[in-house]
Amino acid sequence: MPKNTKPRFYFNLRSPYSWLAHREVMERHPDLASQLEWVPFFEPDPLSARMLSEHGGTFPYSEMSREKNRYVLQDVGRLTKARGLSVKWPVDRKPVWEVPHLGYLVAERMGRGHEYITAVYAARFGEGRDICDRATIADVGARIGIDSEVIANACDDPELRAEGVRILLDVCKDGVFGVPFFVHGYTRFWGIDRLDAFVAHLDSRGVPATTVPEPSAAVGLGRSTDDAHAGGCG
């Protein structure tokens, strides 16, 4: 059995699909929200990538193709329209994803993790703000009652930086390759369209898988094309 048996939700503050999955969990499954371990999934900057490599990890992410980017914009437009939501798309100029995601660790330690996630998603997709701008995270901190300077500069804290790398190692161990990603032992679900199946699995008190299936060429192992489906980013 894997060491971790508590169900996990790997979320990403950059991803619109992760944003929508977060809304679904909080609005449709509020009891589940408190049962989950919420784990941030973020693309490491050069320092985090070096630290991750020194611990034997490799971040499982590749840049999105232009074609998929266009599709995501269209698909998220459909999903948000169906939910009565509007999106103000942000522009990520020089993103350092540790800024918002290590900020989450500060909020989580103070018992404000869910408030922080909600506020950051509102800033990103509701206001179109750059969440890698420390001023944005400072504003979020002030809004939810956390010291603005501390939360905005979380990525400069060596302890939080090290914790972020430990989280990225968990990403590797749990086989996470995109978001939203739901894990129970070795039982894994990827994408917002798998959320209901994940909830049903937990409601049935399903026993988590004890092993991960071996890769097969039948599912495209080794292809260079982007085989990600619409329900998740990765």
C-alpha positions in Angstrom: 0.0 0.0 0.0 1.2 3.6 -0.6 2.3 5.5 2.5 -0.5 8.1 2.0 -4.1 6.7 2.2 -6.0 10.0 2.8 -7.7 11.2 -0.4 -5.8 14.0 -2.0 -6.8 16.8 -4.4 -3.9 18.2 -6.3 -4.9 21.6 -7.4 -3.2 24.4 -9.4 -3.9 28.1 -9.0 -3.0 28.6 -12.7 -5.4 26.1 -14.2 -9.0 27.0 -15.2 -10.0 23.4 -14.9 -8.6 23.2 -11.3 -10.5 26.4 -10.6 -13.8 24.9 -11.8 -13.1 21.6 -9.9 -12.5 23.6 -6.7 -15.8 25.3 -7.2 -17.5 22.0 -7.7 -16.0 20.5 -4.6 -16.9 23.5 -2.4 -20.4 24.0 -3.7 -21.6 20.4 -4.4 -19.5 18.4 -2.0 -18.7 20.6 1.0 -18.4 17.6 3.4 -15.7 16.2 1.1 -13.7 19.4 1.2 -12.7 18.8 4.8 -11.8 15.2 4.2 -9.3 15.9 1.5 -5.7 16.7 1.7 -5.3 19.7 -0.5 -1.9 19.7 -2.3 -0.6 22.4 -4.6 0.8 21.3 -8.0 3.0 24.0 -9.6 5.6 24.3 -12.2 9.0 24.9 -10.4 11.2 27.8 -11.1 15.0 27.1 -11.7 15.8 27.0 -8.0 13.0 24.6 -7.1 13.8 22.5 -10.2 17.4 22.2 -9.1 16.4 21.3 -5.5 13.9 18.8 -6.9 16.5 17.2 -9.1 19.0 16.9 -6.2 16.3 14.8 -4.4 15.8 12.6 -7.5 12.6 14.1 -8.7 11.6 15.4 -12.2 8.5 17.6 -12.7 6.1 15.9 -15.1 4.9 18.8 -17.2 5.4 20.0 -20.8 4.4 23.3 -22.3 0.9 23.4 -23.8 0.8 23.6 -27.6 -0.8 26.6 -29.3 -3.6 24.4 -30.6 -4.4 23.0 -27.2 -4.3 26.5 -25.7 -6.9 27.7 -28.2 -9.0 24.6 -27.4 -8.8 25.2 -23.7 -10.0 28.8 -24.1 -13.0 27.6 -26.1 -13.7 24.7 -23.8 -13.5 26.7 -20.6 -15.8 29.2 -22.3 -18.4 26.5 -22.7 -18.0 25.1 -19.2 -18.2 28.5 -17.5 -21.2 29.6 -19.6 -23.0 26.4 -18.5 -22.3 27.3 -14.9 -23.3 31.0 -15.3 -19.8 32.2 -14.8 -17.7 34.7 -16.7 -13.9 34.7 -17.1 -11.5 37.6 -17.4 -8.4 35.9 -18.8 -5.1 36.9 -17.2 -1.8 37.4 -18.9 1.2 35.6 -17.4 4.2 37.7 -18.3 7.0 36.4 -16.2 5.4 33.8 -14.0 7.0 32.4 -10.9 4.4 29.9 -9.6 6.0 29.6 -6.2 4.7 33.1 -5.4 1.0 32.0 -5.2 1.5 28.3 -4.3 3.9 28.8 -1.4 1.6 31.6 -0.3 -1.0 28.9 0.0 1.2 27.0 2.5 1.2 30.1 4.7 -2.6 30.4 4.5 -3.0 26.7 5.2 -0.9 26.8 8.3 -3.2 29.6 9.6 -6.3 27.7 8.8 -7.2 29.9 5.9 -6.3 27.6 3.1 -9.8 27.4 1.5 -10.3 31.1 1.8 -6.9 31.7 0.1 -7.6 29.4 -2.8 -11.0 31.0 -3.4 -9.5 34.5 -3.2 -6.7 33.7 -5.6 -9.0 32.1 -8.1 -11.2 35.2 -7.9 -8.2 37.5 -8.5 -7.0 35.4 -11.5 -10.2 34.4 -13.3 -12.6 37.0 -12.0 -10.4 40.1 -12.1 -7.7 39.0 -14.6 -4.9 39.8 -12.2 -1.4 38.4 -12.3 -1.2 36.0 -9.3 2.6 35.8 -9.7 2.7 39.5 -8.9 3.5 39.7 -5.2 1.3 42.8 -4.9 -1.7 40.6 -5.9 -0.9 38.0 -3.3 -0.4 40.8 -0.7 -3.9 42.0 -1.5 -5.2 38.5 -1.1 -3.5 38.2 2.2 -5.0 41.4 3.5 -8.4 40.4 2.2 -8.4 37.2 4.3 -6.6 38.6 7.4 -3.0 37.4 6.8 0.1 39.6 7.0 0.5 40.8 3.5 4.3 40.9 3.5 4.6 37.4 4.9 2.3 35.8 2.4 3.5 37.8 -0.6 7.1 36.8 0.1 6.6 33.2 1.0 8.8 32.0 -1.8 11.8 33.7 -0.2 11.4 31.6 3.0 13.9 28.7 2.9 11.6 26.5 5.0 8.6 27.1 2.8 10.7 26.6 -0.3 11.9 23.2 1.0 8.3 22.2 1.8 7.3 23.1 -1.7 10.0 20.8 -3.0 8.7 18.0 -0.7 5.3 18.5 -2.3 6.8 18.3 -5.8 8.3 15.0 -4.7 4.9 13.8 -3.7 3.7 14.8 -7.2 6.3 12.4 -8.6 5.4 9.6 -6.1 1.7 9.9 -6.7 2.1 9.9 -10.5 0.5 13.3 -11.0 0.8 14.7 -14.5 -1.9 17.3 -14.7 -4.7 19.0 -12.8 -7.2 18.7 -11.3 -5.9 15.3 -10.0 -7.6 13.2 -7.3 -5.7 10.4 -5.5 -6.8 7.7 -3.1 -3.9 5.4 -2.5 -2.9 4.3 -6.0 -6.5 5.0 -7.3 -6.3 8.1 -9.4 -8.7 10.3 -11.3 -7.7 13.1 -13.6 -9.8 16.0 -14.8 -13.0 17.8 -13.7 -15.1 15.2 -15.6 -13.7 12.5 -13.2 -14.7 14.3 -10.0 -18.1 12.5 -9.7 -16.3 9.2 -10.2 -13.9 10.1 -7.5 -16.7 11.1 -5.1 -18.6 7.8 -5.9 -15.4 5.9 -5.2 -15.1 7.5 -1.8 -18.8 7.2 -1.0 -18.7 3.5 -1.7 -15.8 3.2 0.7 -13.8 1.7 -2.2 -10.5 0.2 -1.3 -7.7 2.1 -3.1 -5.6 0.3 -5.6 -2.5 -1.1 -4.2 -0.4 -0.9 -7.4 -0.1 1.3 -10.5 -0.8 -0.4 -13.9 2.2 -1.0 -16.0 2.5 1.3 -19.0 1.3 0.0 -22.4 2.0 1.0 -25.9 -1.7 0.7 -26.5 -2.3 4.0 -24.8 0.3 5.9 -26.7 3.4 5.6 -24.5 6.2 7.5 -26.1 4.1 9.6 -28.4 5.2 13.2 -28.9 1.6 14.5 -29.4 -0.4 16.1 -26.6 -3.0 13.4 -25.6 -4.5 15.3 -22.7 -8.3 15.4 -22.5 -10.4 18.4 -22.0 -11.2 17.9 -18.4 -7.7 18.7 -17.1 -4.5 20.6 -17.8 -1.2 18.7 -18.1 
